[in-house]
Amino acid sequence: MQFIVENQGDQMWREVDVEVFRPGDRTAYRYRADAILGRRSVTVGALHFAAADGTRLSPFAGAPTVFAVTAKLSDGSTGFVTGALREIAPP
């Protein structure tokens, strides 16, 4: 299981926190990237996400359905987005 985090804007994102959540579970599994350039994406494997206690996100325990991304923008503000994850089947 992999996640694609896509910066569709022109500004660079810094200190990017990506959190994913499973249905009915309040545990946040988090991944942090130093930066994502504008108009670029980062592909992250599920095992790179971890809960606060260090537990890794297991792709065998059920897929997350909700995400949240927080990042510092190049103009000094903080950006935030949340939404539903969608599965993309391999070609």
N, C-alpha and C positions, 0 to 999 in steps of 0.2 A: 504494500500500500504506500503510495506516494502522494504528496500534496504539492500543488503548484501555487506559489504566492506570486501574483502578478501586479506590478506597479504600472497602472495604465496612465498615470500622470507624467508630467514633465519634471517635477521636483524629485530629488533624491530623498529616499527615506533613510533615516538613521535610527539606531537603537530600536530595531523592529522586533516587537513581541507578537508572536502568533500563538493563539490559544485555540484548542479544539475541545469539544465536549460531546459525550455520548448521550443518547436519549435517556432521561430519567436519572442521570448521574451528574452531580454538581462538581465532580473533580475536573479541574482544568489541566490539560496536558499542554505544556508550553515549549516553544522553540524560539530562540533569539538569534537574529541575524544582525551583524554590525551595520550593514547598509544594503539597500536595493536601489540600483540606479533607476532613473525615470525611463519608462518604456521597456523595462526588463523584467524578467521573472527569475525565481529561484525554485528549484525542485528539491523537496525535503522528504526523506524516508520517514515512515511512521516511528521507527525506533529512535529518532532524534528528538522526539517530543517526550517530556517527562513531567510528572506531577511534582508538587512541592516536596514530597517525601523522597523523591528520586525514582519512583516507579516509572518504568518506561511504558509508552503506549503500545500495547500488544495488538497487532492487526487481527489476531485470532479471537479476541474478546468482544468483537463488535465494532463496527465502523462509527466514527464520530459523525454527527449530522449538523453541528453548529460550529461556526468559527468566529473569532474576533481578532482584529489586527490593530495594533497601536504603534505609531511611529512618530519620531520627531522629523519635521519637515525642514527644508533648507531655509525657509523664511523665519524659523524659530518657533513656529506654532506646533501643536501636537495634533496629528490626524488619527481618527478612529473609524473603523468600519466593522460591522458584524453582519452575519447572514447565514444562510443554509449552504451546506456543502452539497455538491452534486458529483455523482460518480461518472467518470468517463471510461467507457469500455475500450479495451485495447483494439487496435485496427485488425 
